[in-house]
């Protein structure tokens, strides 16, 4: 039997370390978080650094597993950079995996 791990990833934001005290009140956390994020010109880079720290710890904790299920069924969204960073842990080569356009966007 294979050793399988399960990880539920419910959002693609909130990973930057702004030193906010841990709380069970998610609304209070994100109120503080977004205030700090608005003032942080390196917010996107800090989000990516945060998911890297977290995912490295997760992979250390899952050492020896043979398969990992990442459940994103309840993911409320966030940053594309976070999703791409998570994918990079499993595919070291750069590939185009999606593209985005905005409504009303016309190519020149």
C-alpha positions as CSV (number, residue, x, y, z in Angstrom):
1,X,0.0,0.0,0.0
2,X,1.3,3.5,-0.9
3,X,1.9,6.2,1.7
4,X,-0.5,9.0,0.6
5,X,-0.8,12.4,2.2
6,X,-3.7,14.9,1.9
7,X,-3.4,18.7,1.9
8,X,-6.4,21.0,1.6
9,X,-5.5,24.4,0.2
10,X,-8.4,26.8,0.8
11,X,-6.9,30.0,-0.5
12,X,-4.1,31.5,-2.5
13,X,-3.5,34.5,-0.3
14,X,-2.5,35.4,3.2
15,X,1.0,33.9,3.3
16,X,3.1,37.0,3.8
17,X,4.5,37.2,7.3
18,X,3.3,40.5,8.8
19,X,3.7,39.4,12.4
20,X,0.0,39.4,13.1
21,X,-0.9,37.6,16.3
22,X,-2.6,34.2,15.8
23,X,-6.3,34.4,16.3
24,X,-9.4,32.3,15.7
25,X,-11.1,35.3,14.3
26,X,-10.4,35.1,10.6
27,X,-12.1,38.4,9.8
28,X,-9.9,40.3,12.3
29,X,-6.8,38.6,10.9
30,X,-7.6,39.5,7.3
31,X,-8.6,43.1,8.3
32,X,-5.1,43.6,9.7
33,X,-3.5,41.6,7.0
34,X,-5.0,43.6,4.1
35,X,-4.1,46.9,5.8
36,X,-0.5,45.9,6.0
37,X,-0.5,44.4,2.5
38,X,-1.7,47.7,1.0
39,X,1.3,49.5,2.5
40,X,3.8,46.8,1.4
41,X,5.3,47.5,-2.0
42,X,6.8,44.0,-1.9
43,X,3.6,42.3,-1.0
44,X,3.5,39.9,-3.9
45,X,7.1,38.8,-3.3
46,X,6.3,38.4,0.4
47,X,3.3,36.2,-0.4
48,X,5.5,33.9,-2.6
49,X,8.2,33.8,0.2
50,X,5.5,32.8,2.6
51,X,4.1,30.0,0.6
52,X,7.6,28.7,0.0
53,X,8.3,28.6,3.7
54,X,5.0,26.9,4.4
55,X,5.3,24.4,1.5
56,X,8.9,23.5,2.4
57,X,7.7,22.7,6.0
58,X,4.7,20.7,4.6
59,X,7.0,18.6,2.4
60,X,9.4,18.1,5.3
61,X,6.5,16.9,7.4
62,X,5.4,14.6,4.5
63,X,8.8,13.1,4.0
64,X,8.6,9.5,2.8
65,X,5.2,9.8,1.2
66,X,4.7,8.4,-2.2
67,X,1.7,10.5,-3.3
68,X,0.2,13.8,-2.3
69,X,-3.4,14.8,-2.8
70,X,-3.9,18.6,-2.9
71,X,-7.5,19.4,-2.5
72,X,-8.5,22.8,-3.9
73,X,-12.3,22.2,-4.1
74,X,-13.0,24.9,-1.5
75,X,-10.4,27.4,-2.6
76,X,-11.8,30.9,-2.6
77,X,-9.1,32.3,-4.8
78,X,-6.3,34.8,-4.3
79,X,-3.1,35.2,-6.2
80,X,-2.1,33.4,-9.4
81,X,1.6,33.7,-8.2
82,X,0.7,31.5,-5.2
83,X,-0.9,28.8,-7.3
84,X,2.1,28.9,-9.7
85,X,4.5,28.6,-6.9
86,X,2.7,25.6,-5.5
87,X,2.9,24.0,-8.9
88,X,6.6,24.7,-9.2
89,X,7.3,22.3,-6.3
90,X,6.1,19.5,-8.5
91,X,7.4,20.6,-11.9
92,X,10.8,22.2,-11.9
93,X,10.6,23.2,-15.6
94,X,8.8,26.4,-16.7
95,X,5.7,25.7,-18.8
96,X,2.7,27.7,-19.9
97,X,-0.2,26.2,-18.0
98,X,-2.8,28.9,-18.5
99,X,-3.4,32.4,-19.8
100,X,-5.8,35.1,-18.8
101,X,-7.6,37.9,-20.6
102,X,-9.8,40.7,-19.4
103,X,-13.3,41.3,-20.7
104,X,-13.1,43.8,-23.5
105,X,-9.4,43.1,-24.1
106,X,-8.4,43.3,-27.7
107,X,-5.0,42.1,-29.0
108,X,-3.2,44.6,-31.2
